[in-house]
Amino acid sequence: MIAIALPDADAEIEPVPTSGGGHKPHPELDKLSNIVKAFNDQFGGLFSDAKRMEQRITGEIPQKVSEDHAYQNAKKNSDRQNARIEHDKALKRVITALFSDDAQLFKQFQDNESFRHWLTDTVFVMTYEE
């Protein structure tokens, strides 16, 4: 065995901080303009009518997800993790309902993993802290 020699010195351990609470702080809700900019930077070229898609993503989709009864119940009666699960289910139902009006959105949501993750995270942040 190898012995590791440490210098013999008096030392103090800092007290455990009382703030912070041991959880991750919730991200600040992005301003609508930041959400639109992020959408345009990452996915603006994917859609033939990017302006209409901006309106769907910033208005129509979050509103319909917020109106979902299972998601509302999870927000009121459960923790953030369970609310996220119900949110993701509600978002899938909303996107599926929009298929007849906007097959391009449905296709991107189903096939483009980075778009799906971005949209899911963005809509959750917009709807959870209402």
URHU-V947666 format. One line per field, one symbol per residue. ss: DSSP state (a for helix, b for strand, c for the rest). psi: psi as a letter, one per 30 degrees, with the letter a starting at -180 (. if undefined). A space follows every 10 residues. Layout:
ss->???
psi->???
This chain:
ss->cccccccccc cccccccccc cccccccccc caaaaaaaaa aaaaaaccca aaaaaaaaaa aaaaaaccaa aaaaaaacca aaaaaaaaaa aaaaaaaccc ccaaaaaaaa acaaaaaaaa aaaaaaaacc
psi->lkkkkkkjlk lkkklkkfle gglkkkkkkk leeeeeeeee eegeffkeie eeeeeeefde eeeeeefkee eeeeeegale eeeeeeeeee eeeeeeffee eifeeeeeee fjeeeeeeee eeeeeefeg.
